[in-house]
């Protein structure tokens, strides 16, 4: 795995370097926001994951996340946030982060979270094929198709593009049982696993981004059930 860690605290970087070496991962550090974007842009295909601190000199982490997402909509991003900055955590997720870890953090916890996220995407970010009818799909309804091996999803034959790993997993969880209502707590457990210590706003932030991408190719198929949670329903799609 090749990791870009964006962190202005050199002591934290030195500590994490020891753990990355132990895992035999390749890594580079960027110590401010501008350097981070430059490093990522130089060869964005080489990075398997970005660790991004929010509090950075020259360019803050939110803007770095936005810039990285413009360059690569799919590279996994884990944000490093202060423990008391709940609003930053939610905003970070809305900006395209897949997960966050609060500071101060345990290096072993961070390594575990990296591995958990990487396991979900190691099949690779395969580009949607030109002909959706030639694929074997794990989930298929009248209007929707999803392939977990190629991580492709289609609505009315149109590819739903640029899904982040967590957005894809969230869509898979909902679409696997059409019309079933999932609570936010259930989705946290299904998509983020029991290792995840986030809150329900995490789900809301990802649902918002997922809907935006789905609605670029078709109608709203993820519906809010007020006071309960969310469900996938394409039965009324024309």
C-alpha positions as CSV (number, residue, x, y, z in Angstrom):
1,X,0.0,0.0,0.0
2,X,1.2,3.5,-0.8
3,X,0.1,6.2,1.7
4,X,0.2,10.0,1.6
5,X,0.0,11.4,5.1
6,X,-0.6,15.1,5.4
7,X,0.4,16.2,8.9
8,X,2.3,19.3,10.0
9,X,3.5,17.7,13.3
10,X,6.8,16.1,12.5
11,X,6.8,14.0,15.7
12,X,3.5,12.4,14.7
13,X,5.0,11.7,11.2
14,X,8.1,10.1,12.7
15,X,6.0,7.9,14.9
16,X,3.7,6.8,12.1
17,X,6.7,6.1,9.8
18,X,7.8,3.3,12.2
19,X,4.4,1.7,12.0
20,X,4.2,2.1,8.2
21,X,7.6,0.4,7.9
22,X,6.5,-2.4,10.1
23,X,3.6,-3.0,7.7
24,X,6.0,-2.7,4.7
25,X,3.9,0.1,3.3
26,X,5.3,2.8,1.1
27,X,4.7,6.3,2.3
28,X,5.4,10.0,1.9
29,X,4.6,13.0,4.1
30,X,3.4,16.4,3.3
31,X,3.7,19.1,6.0
32,X,1.3,21.7,4.7
33,X,-1.8,21.9,2.6
34,X,-0.2,23.3,-0.6
35,X,2.5,20.6,-0.6
36,X,-0.1,17.9,-0.1
37,X,-2.1,19.0,-3.2
38,X,1.1,19.3,-5.2
39,X,2.3,15.8,-4.2
40,X,-1.0,14.2,-4.9
41,X,-1.4,15.9,-8.3
42,X,2.0,14.9,-9.4
43,X,1.1,11.2,-9.6
44,X,-2.4,10.7,-8.2
45,X,-2.7,7.2,-9.5
46,X,0.1,5.9,-7.2
47,X,-1.7,6.6,-3.9
48,X,-3.9,3.9,-2.3
49,X,-5.0,6.1,0.6
50,X,-4.6,9.7,2.0
51,X,-4.4,10.5,5.7
52,X,-5.3,14.1,6.1
53,X,-5.1,16.4,9.1
54,X,-7.6,19.2,9.2
55,X,-5.5,21.8,10.9
56,X,-2.7,22.6,8.3
57,X,-0.7,25.6,7.4
58,X,-1.0,27.4,4.0
59,X,-4.2,25.5,3.1
60,X,-6.6,23.9,5.5
61,X,-7.6,20.2,5.4
62,X,-11.1,20.9,4.2
63,X,-9.8,22.7,1.1
64,X,-7.1,20.0,0.6
65,X,-9.9,17.4,0.6
66,X,-11.9,19.3,-1.9
67,X,-8.9,19.7,-4.2
68,X,-8.0,16.0,-3.9
69,X,-11.6,15.0,-4.7
70,X,-11.5,17.1,-7.8
71,X,-8.3,15.3,-8.9
72,X,-9.5,11.8,-7.8
73,X,-13.1,11.2,-6.8
74,X,-12.4,7.7,-5.5
75,X,-9.1,7.7,-3.6
76,X,-9.8,6.8,0.0
77,X,-9.4,9.6,2.5
78,X,-9.2,9.3,6.3
79,X,-9.3,12.6,8.1
80,X,-7.5,13.3,11.4
81,X,-9.6,15.6,13.6
82,X,-9.6,17.1,17.1
83,X,-11.8,15.1,19.5
84,X,-14.1,18.1,20.2
85,X,-14.6,19.2,16.6
86,X,-17.8,17.3,15.7
87,X,-18.9,19.9,13.2
88,X,-15.5,19.5,11.4
89,X,-15.9,15.8,11.3
90,X,-19.3,16.0,9.7
91,X,-18.1,18.7,7.2
92,X,-15.1,16.6,6.4
93,X,-17.3,13.6,5.5
94,X,-19.4,15.9,3.4
95,X,-16.3,17.1,1.6
96,X,-15.5,13.5,0.6
97,X,-13.7,11.8,3.4
98,X,-14.4,8.1,3.9
99,X,-13.6,8.0,7.6
100,X,-12.1,10.0,10.4
101,X,-9.9,9.3,13.4
102,X,-9.9,11.7,16.4
103,X,-6.7,13.1,17.8
104,X,-4.9,12.2,19.9
105,X,-5.0,8.7,18.4
106,X,-3.4,5.3,19.0
107,X,-1.1,4.4,16.0
108,X,-2.5,0.8,16.3
109,X,-6.0,2.1,16.0
110,X,-5.1,4.2,12.9
111,X,-3.4,1.2,11.3
112,X,-6.5,-0.9,12.0
113,X,-8.7,1.6,10.4
114,X,-6.5,1.9,7.3
115,X,-6.6,-1.9,6.9
116,X,-10.3,-2.0,7.4
117,X,-10.9,0.6,4.7
118,X,-8.3,-0.9,2.3
119,X,-9.9,-4.4,2.6
120,X,-13.1,-3.0,1.2
121,X,-11.5,-1.5,-1.9
122,X,-8.6,-3.9,-2.7
123,X,-10.6,-5.2,-5.7
124,X,-9.6,-1.9,-7.2
125,X,-11.4,1.1,-8.6
126,X,-12.4,-0.4,-11.9
127,X,-13.8,2.0,-14.4
128,X,-17.3,1.2,-15.6
129,X,-17.4,-0.8,-18.7
130,X,-19.2,0.4,-21.8
131,X,-21.8,-2.4,-21.8
132,X,-23.5,-3.0,-18.5
133,X,-25.3,-6.0,-19.8
134,X,-22.2,-8.2,-20.1
135,X,-21.4,-8.1,-16.4
136,X,-22.4,-10.5,-13.7
137,X,-24.2,-8.5,-11.0
138,X,-24.6,-9.4,-7.4
139,X,-27.6,-7.1,-6.9
140,X,-30.1,-6.6,-9.7
141,X,-33.6,-5.1,-9.7
142,X,-35.7,-3.9,-12.6
143,X,-33.8,-0.6,-12.8
144,X,-30.6,-1.1,-10.7
145,X,-27.5,-3.3,-11.0
146,X,-24.5,-3.6,-8.8
147,X,-21.3,-5.7,-9.1
148,X,-19.2,-5.9,-6.0
149,X,-16.1,-7.4,-7.8
150,X,-15.8,-4.5,-10.2
151,X,-17.4,-2.0,-7.9
152,X,-19.8,-0.9,-10.6
153,X,-23.3,0.4,-10.1
154,X,-25.9,1.3,-12.7
155,X,-29.3,2.9,-12.6
156,X,-31.5,2.6,-15.8
157,X,-28.4,1.4,-17.6
158,X,-26.4,4.5,-16.7
159,X,-23.2,4.2,-14.6
160,X,-23.3,5.9,-11.2
161,X,-19.8,7.5,-11.4
162,X,-17.2,8.5,-8.9
163,X,-18.5,6.6,-5.9
164,X,-16.0,6.7,-2.9
165,X,-15.5,3.3,-1.2
166,X,-17.8,4.1,1.6
167,X,-20.5,5.5,-0.7
168,X,-20.4,2.2,-2.8
169,X,-20.6,0.1,0.4
170,X,-23.5,2.2,1.7
171,X,-25.4,1.8,-1.6
172,X,-24.7,-1.9,-1.6
173,X,-26.1,-2.3,1.9
174,X,-29.3,-0.4,1.1
175,X,-29.9,-2.0,-2.3
176,X,-29.3,-5.5,-1.0
177,X,-32.7,-5.4,0.6
178,X,-35.0,-3.1,-1.4
179,X,-37.7,-1.3,0.6
180,X,-36.3,-2.5,3.9
181,X,-35.7,0.5,6.3
182,X,-32.3,0.7,7.9
183,X,-31.6,2.7,10.9
184,X,-28.5,4.9,11.0
185,X,-27.1,2.6,13.7
186,X,-27.6,-0.4,11.5
187,X,-25.9,1.3,8.6
188,X,-22.9,2.3,10.8
189,X,-22.5,-1.4,11.8
190,X,-22.9,-2.7,8.3
191,X,-20.8,-0.2,6.4
192,X,-18.3,1.0,9.0
193,X,-18.1,-2.3,10.9
194,X,-18.0,-2.5,14.7
195,X,-14.5,-1.0,14.6
196,X,-16.0,2.4,13.7
197,X,-16.7,4.8,16.5
198,X,-18.6,7.5,14.6
199,X,-22.0,8.9,15.2
200,X,-25.2,9.0,13.2
201,X,-24.3,12.2,11.4
202,X,-21.7,10.2,9.5
203,X,-24.4,8.3,7.8
204,X,-26.4,11.4,6.9
205,X,-23.3,13.0,5.4
206,X,-22.6,10.0,3.2
207,X,-26.2,9.7,2.2
208,X,-26.2,13.3,1.0
209,X,-23.2,12.8,-1.2
210,X,-24.5,9.4,-2.5
211,X,-27.8,10.9,-3.5
212,X,-26.1,13.7,-5.4
213,X,-24.2,11.2,-7.5
214,X,-27.2,8.9,-8.1
215,X,-29.5,11.8,-9.1
216,X,-27.0,12.8,-11.9
217,X,-28.2,9.7,-13.8
218,X,-31.7,9.0,-12.5
219,X,-34.4,9.7,-9.9
220,X,-34.1,9.6,-6.1
221,X,-34.0,5.9,-5.1
222,X,-32.7,6.4,-1.6
223,X,-35.5,7.6,0.5
224,X,-35.7,9.0,4.0
225,X,-38.1,7.4,6.4
226,X,-38.5,10.1,9.0
227,X,-37.7,9.1,12.5
228,X,-36.3,5.8,11.4
229,X,-33.6,5.9,8.8
230,X,-33.2,5.2,5.1
231,X,-34.3,2.7,2.4
232,X,-33.6,1.9,-1.2
233,X,-36.7,1.7,-3.4
234,X,-36.7,1.8,-7.2
235,X,-40.1,0.2,-7.7
236,X,-41.7,3.5,-8.8
237,X,-38.9,4.5,-11.2
238,X,-40.2,5.0,-14.8
